[in-house]
Structures are given as structure tokens and as C-alpha cells.
């Protein structure tokens, strides 16, 4: 069954996506976002959504550690405005790490796939190669890009397949400078050694952020909720 929303007919599987886009649009407008950190860019899907569906035209800094994807992003960004590409994996500490690149590269992670992940997505999570990648911290990147671009009200999106809390922790005091944060919470753990979703929520609440939205993102696994995107807003900007 389809549902009518305004002048558009929307199928049920698209309702969650449209709700998420509208919520992000409102956050960007309400908080005067002037830069977006796109951590875990993959093939540029999030940046594309911001430009094409949300209507955001400000700077986007996309971080992607898989070499060939980073190169493809650089080619795309060369003909785009305000889009910057950094070939790096963000983590708690700067250095180097082994990244497991999976057959479906959206599942690639610094963490091992869990038994549950292998059983639920056997055709997607098979590791095709391991690559050594450069790791950096959000604190280091924030300082560098702020000096270069001069933004004041940045939005942080993290989608790093099990490493979102480590990325956030690596921001240090710079985390307080973001007006809002979007992270992926693992309700069912598809990767090993990842925190419980309640620990992630507590982390952000302890750092002065309030819950703003839950956006389910596990298409094709109804009725189970595997993961959900979560948006937090910084209390000092609310």
C-alpha cells in the first residue's frame, strides 16, 4: 500500500528515508550549519543526499579510507563545489590500521565481522582483501579544516561500521564544537568488539548532547531492527 504525502505518493519503504532527509534539513537550517564532516563516505552517498535531496550547498569534508573509493571521490569532487576528500580512517588515535574490505564495500570495517553478521549477510560481508590504512583523529582533522575553511557551526555524520564511538572519542574537546551529530547505533551487533547502543547514547549525553531523532536504516530485514541512525543535538546550541 502506498501513502500520500502532500503531492507525492510514497511507498512504505521510502517513508523512513524521507523522514530522515527532512529532519537533517531542519537541523541544518535551525542550527545554521556551515560545514558537514562526512566520516565514512564510501561512494559519496551521504554527500549526494545532502546536495541533491536536502539542499545543503556548504562545505562537505568526506573521509574514506578505501583507496580506490577515495580516488573516485576525488575525481567527482574535482568538478564539484565545496567538496573536500580526505583518504583516511578516523579512530581514537592517529597511526595505521588494517581495514577489512568486504565484497559489499559498505560493510568494510576496522572490526571483524561477527558471527551474527556473517549469518545475516553471507553474500555481503565476505572479506575480499585487507589493506593498511592511515588513521587520524577527529580532533586533528577538525583543527586543520577549521583553520582552512573558517566554519563555526559544523555537523558531524559518522558511519564507520562499528567504529563510530571510537571516532567520537577521538574528537576530544573538539566534539563540543559540533552543533549536531549523526551516528549509527548497533541494535544487533554485526561486528565484534563494538559497544552496546546504550553506551553510545550515554557517551553523547555525558558530553552535552540530547537525542533528536532515531532513523531506522535496515532495509530488507523487517521486522527486526538491526541498526538505526541517531541524531544528537548539542545542548549549548539548542
VENWO-V51251 format. One line per field, one symbol per residue. burial: + if it has 9 or more other ideal C-beta (glycine too) atoms within 8 Angstrom, else -. Layout:
burial=???
This chain:
burial=--+------+----++-++++-+++-++--+-++++++++++-+-++-+++--+-+-+++++++++--++++++-++-----+++++++++-----+-+++++++-+++++-++-+++-++--++-+---+-+-+++++++++-++----+-++++++++++++++++-++--+++-+++++++++-+++++-+--+-+++-+++---+-++--++++-------+++++++++--+-
